[in-house]
Amino acid sequence: MKNQEIAFLNTEGDKWFIRNKEKIKNNSEDISLLSNWLLPYQNQINNILEIGSGAGNKLAQLCLELNAIGLGVDPSKKAVDFANKKYNKICKYTVATADNLSFIKNEFDLVHFGFCLYLISRTNINIVIKQADKLVKPGKFLSIIDFDPHTSFENDYVHSKGLKSYKTNYYKMFCDLGNYSLINKFSFSETSFCFSKKENDRICLALLFKES
């Protein structure tokens, strides 16, 4: 089996960006919903980190709607270059994978996982969870967009032989640390912004609070 993080740094991240470049839009329903959840705390959110920032559009939208500055990390150099050209007024983007964020010295008012946890190697998932936790300020927020299965399972990653998609409820991993509370959760699908009866299609937006 391939090392997933290296695969995305080398080729798969750029391939994802090329496949999805035409789908990029400046306003996403999931980000608008997240912003609405956070509006009561807007004056407490000054900086945002997105892990798996892709083309940068969702972080830029979040920063605009919450009047914050943002840092995005993504394994795709093509995506990072695109984001830095288009959204550089309020955000900065850099090439990195979720398991290797020790170069980031700041803590953030909001750490957001942008649909990337399902691609993390199972040997690295606990490292990713612990690193992200260190980057969230106590008394602030963490959010996740990822798959929302009823039971945990894995699939072959359809775009590259040897890679896997790991579908599970990732917000529960943070709650299991003992210092996070689930504030809101919304389940939808790629084709419709509402609950899907098909387990394999479900996507979850979750917002958590890190207890002081």
N, C-alpha and C positions, 0 to 999 in steps of 0.2 A: 504493500500500500504506500502511496506517495505521502510525503510530508505536506500537509495541506497548506500550512503557512508559507513554506518555501515555494510551493506551486503557485500560489496567488501572487507572491512577490515577483516571481520570474515571468509568468505568462498569463495565468488565469485571471488576475485582477484586470489587466489591460483588455483581455478578451471580454470580460463582463462589461467593461465600460463601452467598448465598441458595439456590443449587442444592444445595449440599453441607451445609447446616446440619443436616439431619436425620441425616446420616451420622457426625456427630462422636461419637467415643468416647474414653474416658479412657485406654484401654490398647490400643496398636497393636502388632502382631507385629513390624513392621519396627523400631520404636523399641526394643522389648524386646531384639531381636537386637543392635542397635547398642550398647545399654547393656551387654549381656553381653560384647561385644567389648572394651568400655572398662573393665570392672570391675577388671582388674589395675592400672589407672592412675587409679583413682577419686580417690585422695588428691592427684593432680596436676591434677584438673579442677575448678576453682572457679567459673568463669564460662563461659557458653555463649551464642553468638549464632546465632539461626536466621534465615536469609534466606529469605523466603517462608513466614512462620510461620502463615498462614491463620488458623484459629479459635483458635490458641494451645495446643491440647490436646497436640500432640506435643512441643512444647518443654517444657510443664509436666511431662509424663511423664518426659522425659529428665532434667530437673532433679531431680525427685523420686527417680528411680532412681540418680542419680549424686551426689545431695546437693550440688547446685550452684545458683547463681542464673542467671537467663537474661534475655536481651534478644531480642525478636522484632521483625522488620520485615516489613511487608506493604503492598501498595498499596491494600488494601481498608480504608476507614475503618470500615465495618460490622464487619468481622472484628476489627480492632484494638480497637474499642469493646467487642465481645463478650469478647475475650480479657482485656482489662484489668479487666473486671467479675468474670470467673469465676476467673482464675488470678493475681490480683494479689499473692498472698502471697509467691510466689517468682519471679515474672517480671514484666517490664514490656514493653509493646508499643508500637510507634510506626509511623506511616504513612511508607513510603519504598519506593523501587524499588531493585533490586539494582545499578543503574548509578550510583546517587547516594547513596553511604554516607560521604562525606567528613566529615559531621557527627559520625560516631562516632570518638572519640579514643582509646578503649581498645583494647587487644589482648586476644584471647580464647584460652582453653585448648582450646576446641573451636568451630569454625565449621561450621554445618550448613546445607546447601542443602535446603530442604523442597519438592522437586518443583516448581521454578520455572525452572530453566535452559532448558528446552525452549521457553519463551515469550519468551526474551530476543532482541531484535533482533540480527541478525548484525552490524550495524554497531557494536553495543555489547558484544558478548560478550567481547572481549578486555579492555575496560575493567572489566567485572564480575569477570573472573578476576584481574586485577591488584589491584583494590580488595580483594577477598576475601583474597588472599594477604597483603596488608599488615595484615590484621586477625587473622591467625593468629600466635600467638607461636612463635618457633623452638623446636623440641623438643616441639611440641604437635600437635593433630589437626585434620583437616578431614574432613567426611563429606558425602555426596551421596546423595539419592534422586532418581532421574530415569529416563528411558527407557533401555533397554539393547539397542539394535539391533545386528545383525551388521554392517550397513553404514550409513553416515550418509545420511539422507534427510529431506525435509520434507513435511508435509501441510498442508492447509487446516485452520485451527482451527475445529472444527465449531460452536462457539457464537457466532462472530462473523465475518461476511464481511470479508475483507481482512486478517485476522490469520493467522499461520502457527504451526505446531508444528514445532520443529527437533529431530529425534531423532538423537543421536550419543552416543558414550561420553565424557561430560564429565570423568570422573576422569582420562582420558588428557591432557586439556588442562593440568591441574595437574601431572601427571608430566612433561609436556613443558617445564615451567618449569625443571626440573633440580634442584629442591630438595624434591621430594615422593616418597615411596615408598608403594606400594600395600600395605596390611596385609591387608585382607580385602575380598571382593566376593561378593555373593549376588544371584542373579537369580530373580525371581518375577513374578507377574502380579497384576492387580487382583482376579481371581476366585479365585486359589489361591496359597497361600504356597509355591510351588514353581516350577521352571522351566517356561516355556511354549514349545512348539514353534512358536508363531506369533510371528514376529519383531516384528510391530506391537504385540503385547501385553506384551512383556517390560519389566520394571522392574528397576532395579539399585540396590542399597544398596552403597555403597563407602566404605571407611574408609582415609584416608591419613595418613601421618606427615610433618610438616614437619621436615626435617633441620636441625640446629642450625647 
